[in-house]
Amino acid sequence: MTLLQRLVLAMSIVALVAICASIVFLYIRFQASNDTFREETLSTFAADLRQVLSTDPPLSSPHASAVKARIRELRGQYAILGRDGRIIESSGPQEPLIPYASERTQYFELPSHEGHEALFGISIPIAAPSPAQAIQVAFPKAHVIFDSVLEEFVRDIAWIWIPFVLALLATNIAVLGLALKPLRTAAQEAARIGPSSIATRLTESGMPDDVLALIRSVNAALDRLQSGFLSLERFSGQLAHELRTPLAIAKTRLSLSQDQIARAVERDFEDIERVITQLIDRVRVGTLHYEAADLVDLGGVATEVARYLAPIIIEAGRNIELKIENGPVCISGAKDFIFRALRNLVENALHHSPENGVITIAVFNARISVADQGPGFTNRRLSEGGELLGKTDRADGLGLGLSIVLETMVAHNGRLVLANLPSGGALATMVF
């Protein structure tokens, strides 16, 4: 999971928790306010009846009629209890809403029963000398005025909080995306750096200070890696010189001898020299680097390899053929490494070619192929070619040749394709 995805997930969880907490808070807060408003509403109606009763005991005045009509309009009920236990007046059955046994204000709830709604009410005492002892007023719980106010608030105002939080979350995610853009840019640049482009450095301009510190550390590490690559390349060149010189002297001295054993030893030295060359090439391929402006003519490289190996191939009793189609074929790459890779393919073909066999080098469509007339690649090599590179099909080899070619092609963003010809023989193609 990327850093942006983790931040988005964390912010989404925080937003969800904030929404849930806000809903719970609003519910508790408005429930408390609702209860308070219910009590105040009931107290107001009861106080109005008590005031009317003090000035108009029969409750026949227009004001008394208006209060009673308002209670009925809200589907409420009332009862005025006399001191002798009788009901002075009631909106319903001639009985108290609840038994009255207290000389203080009392709130009560009546559950729904027999088709009647649940009621929330109040009983308030009336001081003597009034003939009434108490007034009881009750309303259906769903019809206190504050319920409608709360419903409208939740529908029209409170739910705005959810889209507001979601909009804030989307804005924060967009801001995070912009803030992390330098890191994504640096990651993309770092992903393009490989053995062929170790001179490339991450862009430092326009980076925030905290990201810039990381970029500079990475660039410093790349500087050290490049220095190590160059040192390794210089070492491999020195090693090649130190090993080849005594081998050349030994081969020269052997050439002065006419003994057949000297000829056999001379051939052994040639094999040793080839293995040393492959080992050096194997080390050097790890330091392969080139720039996009480094153009290589594949036809030119094939011509140089054919010219370089032709004397050895002819002396070994084989033939070499060079085919270049459609004129120059240019790619971006490291010429010396492509030369070594192609040389290894041709030398591999030489070791598998029969007497008087033909080794064909063909250049076409950004490809170089090497074909021979030998026994071809084994089925295991063809089916598991990539995994078997670095191993050999021959008892007298180390399998370095194809490994060098493969790593060279990977460094050039290409591939090595192995196949057998229908007419017999192996075909190795470097696809750029």
C-alpha positions, 0 to 999 in steps of 0.5 A: 500500500502506498503512502497516499493510500495509507493517508487516504485510508486513515483520513477516511476512518477519521471522517467516518468516526467524526460523522458517527460521533457528530450524529451521536452528539446531535441525537443526545443533545437534541433528545435532551433539548426535546425533553426540556421543550416537552416539559416547557410546552406542557407547563405552558398549557397547564399554567394557561389552564390554571390562570383561566381557571382562577378567573373563569372557574366554569371555563366558559370564556373565549380565552378558556375555549381557545386554550382547550381548542388548542389542546384538542387540535394537538390531539392532547388531553386534559383533566381538572381534578376537584378536591373531592376527587371528582372531575371538574372538566375533562377532554375525555373520560371523566377520570384522571389521566393518572391517579393524583397523589402528590402536592407537587408538579409531576411529569408522567408518561402513559404507554399506548393501549387499546388504540390510544397513543402514548402520552407525555403529561404533567400534573400541577397542583392548584392552591386553595381556595380554588375548588380544583385540586390539580390540572393534568395535561398530556400530549402524544409524544410525537406531537409536541411542537419541538418534534417537528422542529427537530425533524426539520433541523435534521432533514434540512441542516444536520445532514449537511454535516455529512456531505460537508465532511465528505467534501472536506475529505476529498479536498484533503485527499487532493491536497495530499496528492499535490503534496506527495507529487514530488515523491511520486516524481522522484520514484518514477525517476529512480525506477528508470535508473539502471545499469545503462543509466547510472549517470542519471540523477534525481531532479532536485529543483522544485522539491520541498526541503524535507523531500530534497534531503532524501533526494540529495542522499539518493543522488549521493548514493548514486555517485558512490555506485557510479564510482564503484562501477567505474573502479570495477571496470578499470579493474577488469581491464587491468585484470585482462591485461595482466592475464592475457600478457603471460598467456600470449607469451606462453602461446608464442613460445609454444608456437616455436615448438614443432611437437604435437603436444605443444599444439594441444597445449596451445589449444588448451591455452586458447580455451583458457584465454576464452574463459578469462575473456568471458569472466572479464566480460561477465564482470564488465556487464554489471557496469554497463551504462550508456546514454540515449544519445549513444547510437550503435549501428548493429550492422557495423557491430556485426561486421566488426565481430565477423572480421574479428572472428573470421580467422579463428572460424576459418582456421577451425574448419568452419565458415562464416556468413554475414547478412545485413538487410535494409541498410543501417540499423541504429539503436541506443546502446553501449557498442563495446558490450553489444560487441562482446555479447555478439562475439560470445554468441558466435563463439558459442556457435563455433563450438557447436558447429560441425566440420565445414559448417556455416555460422550465419550472422544476420542483422534485420529490424533492430535484431541480430541473429546467429545461426549454426548447423550444429545439434541445436539447443537442448529441449531443457534449454529451450523450455527453461532458457532464462533459468538455465542461463549461467549453465552450459549444455557442454561438458567443457564449458562454464555457461558464461556466454549466454549469461553475458548475452542475456544480461547485456540485452536486459540492460538494453531493455531487450531480450534473447530468444533461443530457438532451433532451425527446422533444418537443424542447428541453433538460432539465437536472436538478440532483440533490441 
